[in-house]
């Protein structure tokens, strides 16, 4: 009974955290759609369909660890929404290593990082800008890295609540305990400074739900 209660509590807590990310994402997406209804109604309709597909998929797998390939498809659907809004100003360079494609990660763990890169990075640039997304295996760890160019100092500021990153941190803590890591900040590259967000989690291809992983972690402490 105690084990069942721990599992139920973990699943409830995880689903509550998962649910918090949706209004934030929905708000940004609906703003993008609203801006196109009059000027580009057909594209606005396509965005609504993409948005509904995202939410359908997120509800179907809301407490699951999904494959990297599945999560990337969610992000690509989201990016179609943003590409309609920003046009050719935005692009994404994908580097998903073959050994990482079938690894399991929490649903909607990559999408908020890319969303932050769009709203706080590329959308504030005067010209075009690309986002680099890399997922690779490093021994027993899976690394997820998102980088975006740094806007100029005089670029318009965008208010940030920090909800998305805090949500990711809490979900990672709940599922993996101290075995997961989330870092963010400025970094230097050969092509100039970037803002880098990075997640490191244990590498696994096991198909389990996030609540079970969380309860297993609690049992190990």
Secondary structure, DSSP 8 states (H G I E B T S, - for coil): -HHHHHHHHHHHHHHHHHHHHHHHHHHHHHHHHHTTTTT-HHHHHHHHHHHHHHHHHHHHTTTBEEEHHHHHHHHHHHHHHHHHHHGGGEEEEEEE-GGGTT-EEETTSSHHHHHHHHHHTGGGSSS-EEEEEEEEEETTEEEEEEEEE---TTS-------HHHHHHHHHHHHHHGGG-EEEEEEEEETTEEEEEEEEEEE------BHHHHHHHHHHH-
